[in-house]
Amino acid sequence: MRTLRYNIATVACALLCYAQGALAQNVKMPAPSPGQTVKQDFALSYVEVSYSRPAMKGRNIMGELVPYGKVWRTGANAATTITFGDDVKFGGTPVKAGKYGLLTIPGQSEWIVILTKDLNVTNPAAYKEANDVVRVKVAPMEMPGTVESFLITFDEVMPTSMNMMLIWDKTIVPVNITADIDGKIMSQLDEAMKGEKKPYFQAATYYYETGRDLKKALEWADAATRENPKAFWIYHLKAKIQAKAGDKEGAKATAMQSIELAKEAKNDDYVALNNKLIAGL
């Protein structure tokens, strides 16, 4: 009888422990270092970073929590990764499109930013220099204010250049990323110009912005206005091309056309843009 009672008690205890464990598994708690994925459209593709965001919480960061001279996973929890949708230059070094681990070796006057083939480095012992794809040396900058949670973001985003910023406490570490897309765009324009629907506006814009043949750009702008005679934005582009080519009178006349069309469309922004263009002639 005692044995039976003992067995029943044992089974009941086991069931209770199982129930508590099952309930515990359903409890969701906030992550101490929340994950974040940042995807930035860039050039003709994108750059995406996935990382975790530890907070200062009153701790000393640089040189202590993030020690100098040692490999840091550049975040917390899981490994930090970066994906390039197209070929780029990372800190001046060519990198093929693909996914890489992002690591750093912080220093007081110099950081080493590493792209590695290994996507799972979460502690210094797991790091293997043989897997490095790129090593970039960057001088950190000091901020006047403090950023509580570690942040990776992109700044000064231009068509072919931007900076990836590693920011925490009072420290910013910028890494320049560039892309060479001119050949691809020119190839696309050349091919598109063979088609029935020709991209006159896009071609004129690209020739103007990249300092190419302004006479050709003007031809394409004229063709674009013939296709869309109410498009005030195309007339504004034409005026800019004329101004750049030194035809001030032509630029002023075209800008006035753009103003009238913009007023008709109730677009005050382009009225202001054209007035600014005329004032600068």
N, C-alpha and C positions, 0 to 999 in steps of 0.2 A: 504493500500500500504506500509506504514511504517512497519507494522507487518511482511509483506511478505519479505521486504528487510532485516529486523532484523533476520528473520528465516534463510534466505539464507546465511547471513554473519555468523551466528552461526554455521550452517552446514559446511560451507567452513573452518572455523577456526578449527572445530573438525576434519575434514578430514586432514587438514594440520598437526595438532598435532599428529594424528594417523600415518601419513606418516613419520614424523620425528622420532616418537617412533619406528616404524618398521625398519627404516634405522639404528637407534641407536642399535637395537638388533643385527644387522648383523656386528657390529664393534667388532673385536677381539683385545684385548689388552694383552700385556705380564703380567703374574701373578707377583705381587711384591715379592712373595715367591714361586718360582717354585717348583712343585712337583717332586719327584723322587722315583723310586722303585728300590731297590737293591736286587738282587737274587744271593745268594752264594751257589754253590754246596758244600755240607758238609756231611761227613761220607757216608751213603748210600742214602741220600736224599738231602735236601736243607734248607736254612733259608732265608726268604724274609722280607724286611722292606719297608714299604710305608710311606713317610713323606714329609713335605715341608721344603724348605731351605731359611729361612730368612737371610738377609745380614746385616752386621754391619752398613754400611752407616754412619760412623762417630760417632755412638752411643756407650755409655758404656754398655757392655753386662752383664757380670757376676756381680750379686749383684744389678743391676739396671733394665735393660730391662728384664733380667732373674733374678727375685728376689730370694734371699736365703730364705729357710724355707717354700716355698710355692710350691704347685703342679704345674708343668709345663707340657704342652702337648708334649714337646720335639720336637718342630718344630713350624709351624705356620699354619694358615688356618684350615684344617681338622685335625681330630685326627690322631696320629701316630699309626700304627699297625705293629705287627711282627707275622710271620707265621713260624711254625716249621713243616717240612714235616715228621718228625719222633720224637720219644721221645728223650729228651736231658736233660742235667743238665745245668741250667742257673745260673751262679754264685754259683755253687755247689748244687743248689736245683733242684730236679727232676721236670720236666715239661712234660706233655703229648703233643703229636702232636696236632696241631690246631692253631687257630688264636687268638691273644690277643692284647689288647691295650697296648701301651708302654708309660709309664709316668715316670717322675723323680721329685724328690724334691732336687734341687741343694743346696749345702752348701759350705762354704769356705774351709773346711777341709774334708768334707764327703758328698757324694751324695747318695740318696736312689733311686735305679732304680726299677720300679714297673711293673709287668705284671698284667693286670686286665682283667676280663671277659668282661668289658664294652668297646666296640669298638668305642664309640662316645664321649669321654671326650675331650672337646675343651676349657674348662675353669675350674678353681679350684672349682667353686660352683657345678659343675656337678659330681665331683669325690666322690665316696663312697668307703671307706676303706673296707667295707664288701665284695666288689667284687674283692679284691686283690687275686691273685693266688700265686705270689712270691714277696718278698721284698728283695733286695740285697743292702748291704752297700758297697760302693766303694770309695776309696781315689782318688780324681782327681789329675792329673799331669799337671805341667806347661810346655808349649812349649817355645822355644826361639823365634820362629816366630809367625806370626798371620795368622789365616784362616778367610777370609772375610765372606764366606757363611757357615752356619751351615752344618755339614757333618756327616752322619752315614755310616761307612764302616766296613769291616772285615779285620783283619790282622793276621799274623802268622797262616795261614790256614794249618792245618795238617790233617791227616786222621781222627783223633778222637778228635781234640781240635782246637779252634780258639778263637780270641778275637773280640767282637763287640766294635767298637770305636765310642764314641760320641765326636765330635770335633767342637769347635767354639772359636773364638778369640784366646786366648793363652792357652785354657784348653782342656785336653783330659781326658775322663772318659772311662776306659776299663772295659768290662764285659766278663769274661771267659765263653765259651760255650763248653761243652764236650758231647760226645756220646759214649755209650757202644755198639759196633757193633761186638765184637769178637764172641759171641755166634751165631749170625745170619750168619756170614761168615763161621764159622766152620760147621754149619748145611747145608749151601748151598754146601760147598765142599764135605761133606760126601755124600750128595744126588747125586751130580754130578758125583762122583767117581763110582756110581752104574750104570751109563749110558754107552752107547756105546762110545761116544766121551768124554774122560776123560780130565779134565783141568789140565794136569800135570804141565805146566809152572806156572799157577796161584797158584796152591797148593804149589809148591816148593818156589815160591816167598813169599807167606804168612807165611809159616813155617820159612823161613829164617828171614824175617823182624820182626816176633814176638818171635823169640828165642825158637821155638819149636824143635822137634826132627830133628837134622841136618842129621842124617843117612837117615831118611825117605825123607827129602827134597832133598838129593842127588840122591836117587832112582828115584824120580819124575823128577828131572832135566835130568838124563840120559834117562829116557823114553821120555822126551820132545825132546831131541836131536836126538833120533832115529826116531821120527816122522818127524822132520824138521832138517836134518843134515847141512843145510846151515845157520841156524839161529844163527848168531854171538852173538845176545843178550842173547840167552839161554846159550851159552858157557860162557859168561861173568857172568851170574848168578851162574852157576855151579862153576866157579873159586872162586867167593865170598863165596859160601857155604864151599868149601874146605878150603879156608883161615880161615874162622871162626871156622872150626873144627880142625884147627891146622895142616892140610896137606899142607905145603908150597910148596913142590915139585910138588904135584898134581895140586895145584892152579896155579903155574907158567906155567906148561905144558898146562893146559886148557886155560889160558889167552892167550898163544901164538897161540893156535888154533883159538880163537876168533879174534885175531889180523889179522891173515891171511884171515879169512872169511870176516872181516870188510873191509880189503883192497880190496878184490875181489869185494865187494859191494860198494866200494868207500865211506865208512862211516868213516870219520876222527874222529868223536866224540867217537865212540867205540874203535878206535885205541888208542886215548888219555886215555880213561877210563881204558883200560887194562894195558897200560904202567904205569899208576899211581898205579894200583893194584899191579903190579909186583914190583915196586919201594918200596912199603910199606911192602912187605913180609919179 
